[in-house]
């Protein structure tokens, strides 16, 4: 009998506390409504292939999360549920060929791009890269990588490399790619060498496809000072030509041209400091016209 009692009590030692018949067995906590809806959405997506219903279920789950105060006490669980809902919703939109709406749909639940879960951000980059629209993710991923809070995440380097390979290089943003590679937080030494080689190969490929690529980029951003000086030179030539033309005309035509110049002057801003040389030139013209009119050499033909 002693051996029987010792053997019957052995399985209960693992519980730590003897179980009494009067104590109720603790029941597992009931899942939150958002978790139930998440499981339903995943089932509709994978098993039933009802993508519209899966997306609607995800949106109802988001509404449940917003109203469920219980999730505030379980922040980590709530974050995992939100991330999983985004993954299911992204896949549902892609299956319905509504991939253009993915980023907008995600950002309505994560209004701050820096707070996007790494898994959701990775899925969005891969989707838009596959659809050959990597530019849609440029600002979002750049903002996420610049956030200091994200630089301590284990997924940071993988997302930095993904941003380089799937967004920056296909778009031809080589300078921004080199700046990203130079960041010690984003790339290790070995990873940096591989990234620089990838940038070099992408640049050479771009040159092969578009021989004047770099020259076109430089020409598209002309020096503002050079452009301003060229404009001033052109205006000076036009002015000299106009003055020469005016003094080669008879007096009446000269006076008419002077009046036209006055009308043109009114259309500009006379109070501008840059307009003073123009006023000075105009005053000289009036002075020379007045001398020509009232000089004795000019009055003689009029008396005849």
C-alpha positions in Angstrom: 0.0 0.0 0.0 2.8 2.4 0.7 4.3 1.8 -2.7 1.0 2.4 -4.3 0.5 5.7 -2.6 3.9 6.9 -3.6 3.5 5.9 -7.2 0.1 7.6 -7.5 1.4 10.9 -6.2 4.4 11.0 -8.6 2.5 12.6 -11.6 1.4 15.5 -9.4 4.8 16.6 -8.4 5.4 18.4 -11.7 2.6 20.8 -10.8 4.5 22.3 -7.9 1.4 22.5 -5.7 -0.8 19.6 -4.6 -4.1 19.7 -6.4 -7.1 19.6 -4.1 -10.5 18.3 -5.2 -12.2 21.5 -4.0 -10.1 23.8 -6.2 -11.4 24.6 -9.7 -9.2 23.9 -12.7 -8.0 27.3 -14.2 -9.4 27.8 -17.6 -7.4 29.3 -20.5 -8.1 33.0 -21.2 -10.6 33.5 -24.0 -9.0 35.0 -27.2 -9.8 38.6 -27.9 -12.3 39.4 -30.7 -9.4 40.7 -32.9 -7.6 37.3 -32.6 -10.7 35.4 -33.6 -11.2 37.7 -36.6 -7.6 37.3 -37.6 -8.0 33.5 -37.6 -11.2 33.9 -39.7 -9.5 36.2 -42.2 -6.5 33.8 -42.6 -8.9 31.0 -43.2 -10.9 32.9 -45.8 -7.6 33.9 -47.5 -5.9 30.5 -47.6 -8.6 27.9 -47.5 -11.7 29.5 -49.2 -9.7 31.9 -51.4 -12.4 34.6 -50.7 -10.1 37.6 -50.8 -12.8 40.2 -50.5 -14.2 38.7 -47.4 -10.7 38.2 -46.0 -10.0 42.0 -46.4 -13.3 42.9 -44.9 -12.6 40.7 -41.9 -9.2 42.3 -41.4 -10.8 45.7 -41.3 -13.4 44.6 -38.8 -10.5 43.2 -36.7 -8.8 46.6 -36.8 -12.0 48.3 -35.6 -12.1 45.7 -32.8 -8.5 46.5 -31.8 -9.3 50.2 -31.6 -12.2 49.6 -29.3 -10.7 46.8 -27.2 -9.3 48.4 -24.0 -7.9 45.0 -23.0 -5.2 45.3 -25.7 -3.6 48.2 -23.9 -2.5 45.8 -21.1 -1.0 43.4 -23.7 0.9 45.7 -26.0 3.1 43.0 -27.5 0.2 40.7 -28.3 -1.7 43.6 -29.9 1.3 44.6 -32.0 1.7 41.0 -33.3 -2.1 40.9 -34.1 -1.8 44.2 -36.0 1.2 43.0 -38.0 -0.5 39.7 -38.9 -3.7 41.6 -40.0 -1.5 43.8 -42.3 0.1 40.7 -43.8 -3.2 39.1 -44.5 -4.7 42.3 -45.9 -1.7 42.9 -48.2 -1.9 39.4 -49.6 -5.7 39.8 -50.2 -5.3 43.1 -52.0 -2.5 41.6 -54.2 -4.6 38.6 -55.0 -7.4 40.9 -56.2 -4.9 42.8 -58.4 -5.4 45.9 -56.2 -1.7 46.1 -55.3 -1.7 49.9 -56.0 -3.8 50.4 -52.9 -1.5 48.4 -50.5 0.6 51.3 -49.3 -2.4 53.6 -48.7 -4.3 50.8 -46.9 -1.4 50.1 -44.6 -0.7 53.7 -43.8 -4.2 54.3 -42.7 -3.5 51.9 -39.8 0.1 53.0 -39.4 0.0 56.8 -40.1 3.6 57.3 -39.1 5.8 55.4 -41.6 8.6 55.1 -39.0 6.3 52.9 -36.9 5.7 50.3 -39.6 6.6 46.7 -38.5 9.7 45.4 -40.3 7.8 42.5 -41.7 5.1 44.7 -43.2 7.6 47.1 -44.6 9.6 44.2 -46.2 6.4 42.8 -47.8 5.5 46.2 -49.2 9.0 46.7 -50.7 9.0 43.3 -52.3 5.5 43.8 -53.7 6.1 47.2 -55.3 9.5 46.0 -56.6 7.9 43.0 -58.2 5.3 45.2 -59.9 8.2 47.5 -61.1 7.0 50.5 -59.0 9.8 50.9 -56.4 9.5 54.6 -56.4 6.3 54.3 -54.3 8.3 53.0 -51.4 11.2 55.5 -51.6 10.1 58.1 -49.0 8.5 55.5 -46.7 11.6 53.3 -46.4 14.0 56.3 -46.2 12.0 57.7 -43.3 11.9 54.3 -41.6 15.7 53.9 -41.9 16.4 57.4 -40.5 14.5 56.8 -37.4 17.0 56.1 -34.5 14.5 53.8 -32.8 14.6 51.4 -35.7 18.4 51.3 -35.9 18.5 49.0 -32.9 16.1 46.4 -34.4 17.6 43.1 -35.7 15.9 43.5 -39.0 17.5 47.0 -39.7 20.4 45.9 -41.8 18.4 43.4 -43.8 15.9 46.2 -44.6 18.7 48.6 -45.5 20.1 46.2 -47.9 16.6 45.5 -49.3 16.1 49.2 -49.8 19.4 49.4 -51.7 18.8 46.5 -54.0 15.1 46.9 -54.6 14.5 50.6 -54.5 17.6 52.8 -54.9 19.5 50.9 -57.5 16.5 50.3 -59.8 15.7 54.0 -59.6 19.3 55.0 -60.4 19.7 56.9 -57.1 23.4 56.1 -56.8 24.5 59.0 -54.7 21.8 58.2 -52.1 22.9 54.5 -52.3 26.5 55.4 -51.5 25.4 57.5 -48.6 23.4 54.6 -47.2 26.3 52.2 -47.6 28.6 54.6 -45.8 26.4 54.3 -42.7 28.1 51.9 -40.3 24.8 51.1 -38.6 23.2 50.0 -41.8 26.1 48.0 -43.3 28.9 45.9 -41.9 32.3 45.8 -43.4 31.8 42.7 -45.6 28.2 43.8 -46.5 29.5 47.2 -47.4 32.0 45.8 -49.9 29.3 43.8 -51.6 27.0 46.8 -51.7 29.6 49.0 -53.3 30.2 46.4 -55.9 26.5 46.2 -56.6 26.4 50.0 -56.9 29.3 50.0 -59.4 27.7 47.3 -61.5 24.4 49.1 -61.6 26.0 52.4 -62.6 27.9 50.7 -65.4 24.7 49.0 -66.6 22.9 52.3 -66.6 25.7 53.9 -68.6 25.5 51.0 -71.1 21.7 51.5 -71.5 21.9 55.3 -71.5 25.3 56.6 -72.6 24.5 60.2 -71.7 23.0 59.4 -68.4 25.4 61.3 -66.2 25.8 64.2 -68.6 22.0 64.5 -68.7 21.8 64.6 -65.0 24.4 67.4 -64.8 22.7 69.3 -67.7 19.4 69.1 -65.9 20.8 71.0 -63.0 22.6 74.0 -64.5 24.5 76.5 -62.4 22.1 79.2 -61.4 24.8 81.9 -61.4 25.9 81.0 -64.9 22.2 81.1 -66.1 21.7 84.5 -64.5 24.8 86.0 -66.1 23.8 84.7 -69.5 20.4 86.3 -69.1 22.0 89.6 -68.1 24.3 89.5 -71.2 21.3 88.9 -73.4 19.3 91.8 -71.9 22.4 94.1 -72.4 22.6 93.2 -76.0 18.9 93.8 -76.6 19.1 97.1 -74.8 22.1 98.3 -76.9 20.4 97.2 -80.0 17.2 99.1 -79.0 19.1 102.3 -78.2 21.0 102.2 -81.5 17.8 101.6 -83.4 16.0 104.5 -81.6 18.7 107.1 -82.5 18.8 106.0 -86.1 15.1 107.0 -86.6 13.6 110.4 -87.3 12.5 112.5 -84.4 8.8 111.6 -84.4 9.6 107.9 -84.5 12.2 108.4 -81.8 9.7 110.1 -79.6 7.1 107.3 -80.3 9.7 104.6 -79.4 10.6 106.5 -76.2 6.9 106.5 -75.2 6.7 102.8 -75.9 9.7 102.3 -73.6 7.9 104.3 -70.9 4.8 102.0 -71.2 7.1 99.0 -70.9 8.7 100.5 -67.8 5.4 100.8 -66.1 4.9 97.1 -66.4 7.9 96.5 -64.3 8.6 97.4 -60.7 10.2 100.8 -60.7 11.0 100.5 -56.9 13.2 97.5 -57.5 17.0 98.2 -56.9 17.8 96.2 -60.1 15.6 98.6 -62.1 17.8 101.7 -61.3 20.2 101.2 -64.2 17.2 101.0 -66.6 15.9 104.3 -65.3 19.3 105.9 -65.6 19.6 104.8 -69.3 16.1 106.1 -70.0 17.0 109.5 -68.4 20.0 109.7 -70.7 17.8 109.0 -73.8 15.5 111.9 -72.8 18.4 114.2 -72.3 19.9 113.4 -75.7 16.5 113.8 -77.3 16.0 117.2 -75.7 19.4 118.4 -76.8 18.7 117.2 -80.4 15.3 119.0 -80.5 16.4 122.4 -79.0 19.9 122.6 -80.5 20.5 125.3 -83.2 21.5 122.7 -85.8 18.2 121.1 -85.5 16.1 124.3 -85.5 17.4 125.6 -88.8 15.6 123.1 -91.1 12.4 123.7 -89.2 12.6 127.5 -89.9 12.9 126.9 -93.6 
